[in-house]
Amino acid sequence: MVSKAELVPDIERGPGYTVLKVSGLPAGNGRLQILRNQGQDFLNSCGGWQAEQCWHDVHFDSTGRAFFGPLITDCLAVLPPNARIQLTVESSGIMARGVQGVTGLYPSHAAVADAPAPHVEQLLPEPIVMEPVVLSDPAPDIPAKESLPVSGSGSSLAKFLLPAALVLALCVVAGGFWYWDDSHTPSDSFVLQPAQDGGHRTAPADVKTREDLAAFLGSSPSVDEAVDLADDLMRREKADLAMLAYRYAARSGHPGASLALGRFYDPETHQPGSSPIEKPDAETAAYWYEPAALSGHAEAQRRLGQILLALDPNGYGRAKGLDWLRKAAASGDDVAKSVLRDLGE
């Protein structure tokens, strides 16, 4: 059976999150490769594009779904609307492939209206070189209709109708976007509404509401200033606002902010009643821990390793989990050393 891979927005978690759906795929670990038609290169684990093939470790649940956070989603959502990507999935001896556009994917910066707009690369004219995708009923070639000559009074009518048709088409497209924005925008309890520009910068000590936070972030503070504010909000027991400030800093590559976000989702550190997250999510925690782990943070390396082991203790994820635990132990993490001893490693 030929399986099809498809990447769609994660409506429940909102902007910056996507779901990889593969029909007929059993639960377990696998890997994903993403090829784009801009230079014909592959998405790597750092959010860049490279000529060499690159695979991403994924875990599929019992419904054949895998979940991705901003590390993957943002890189795809900021591509031009006419960009195309090829998804190749390998898991449980099954290979699945899909070719699709990127329209409809929301980047995480859409959750904070004042976040700086990412750089959007221009689409190169070269077409993507895709491996053939098996279709059940290939569409037959349809010959193009010959255009009929227009002369006399009909020429004037055509000159009038063509602009009118273009205007009508633009109205339809605009109406479609309006309908999507009003009725299909993913809900996100942590979305900040645009702040009014009051002509001055809100001081960190004055940030007490979401409107205050939106005004502060709207002034484009440095990453360190955003983290300092988030730490202060945590001390003031305003974890919901702190989480948004950490996200602002994490999107700019601050490893400490990524670590803090991982703790919010981590089942080991989740605090019911005081956490802005209703329930823990180990996979999302792993997404946020990864950039901090890549930067050399021992705690992030340890927790990422432990989560991978917990998700797949006897499968493909075990090797990756042990690798992160060894890195944490090499960084001096005593808990990681103890875990490795208990595992006989």
QUIDAHU-V288646 format. One record per pair of residues at least 24 apart in sequence whose C-alpha atoms are under 8 Angstrom apart, sorted by the first residue. I is the first residue (numbers start at 1). J is the second residue. Records with the same first field share a line. If there is no record, write none. Layout:
I = J  J
This chain:
2 = 96  134
3 = 94  95  96  97
4 = 96  97  98
5 = 87  88  89  96  97  98
6 = 87  98  99  100
8 = 104  105
9 = 104  105  106
10 = 186
11 = 186  187
12 = 186  187  188
13 = 186  187  188
14 = 106  111  186  187  188
15 = 105  106  107  108  109  110  111  186  188
16 = 69  70  73  74  105  106  107  108  109  110
17 = 67  68  69  70  73  106  107  108
18 = 67  68  69  73  105
19 = 65  66  67  68
20 = 65  66  67  68
21 = 64  65  66
22 = 64  65  96
23 = 64
24 = 64
25 = 60  63  64  91  92  94
26 = 60  61  62  63  64  92
27 = 59  60  61  62  63  64
28 = 59  60  61  91  92  312  315
29 = 57  58  59  60  91  92  312  315  316  317
30 = 57  58  59  60  89  90  91  92  316
31 = 55  56  57  58  59  89  90  91
32 = 56  57  58  87  88  89  90
33 = 87  88  89
34 = 85  86  87  88
35 = 85  86  87
36 = 83  84  85  86  128
37 = 83  84  85  124  126  127  128  129
38 = 83  123  124  126  128
39 = 124  126  128
40 = 128  129
45 = 71
46 = 71
47 = 71  72  75
48 = 75
67 = 283
68 = 284  287
69 = 284  287
70 = 107  108
71 = 287
73 = 105  106  107  108
74 = 106  107  108
75 = 107
76 = 102  105
77 = 102  103  104  105  106  107
78 = 107  118  119  120
79 = 120  121
80 = 120  121  122  123
82 = 123
83 = 123
84 = 128
86 = 130
97 = 133
98 = 133
99 = 133
111 = 188  190  191  192
112 = 191  192  193  194  214
113 = 192  193  194
114 = 194  195  214  217  218
115 = 217  218  220  248
116 = 220
190 = 240  244
204 = 229
209 = 241
210 = 241
213 = 241  245
217 = 245  248
223 = 248  249  252  254
224 = 249
227 = 257
237 = 274
239 = 274  275  276
240 = 275  276
243 = 276
253 = 291
254 = 292
255 = 291  292  293  295  297
256 = 292
258 = 288  289  291  292
259 = 288  289  292  300
261 = 285  288  289
262 = 286  287  288  289
282 = 307
283 = 307
296 = 331
297 = 328
298 = 327  328  329  331  332  333
299 = 328  333
301 = 325  327  328
302 = 327  328  329  333  335  336
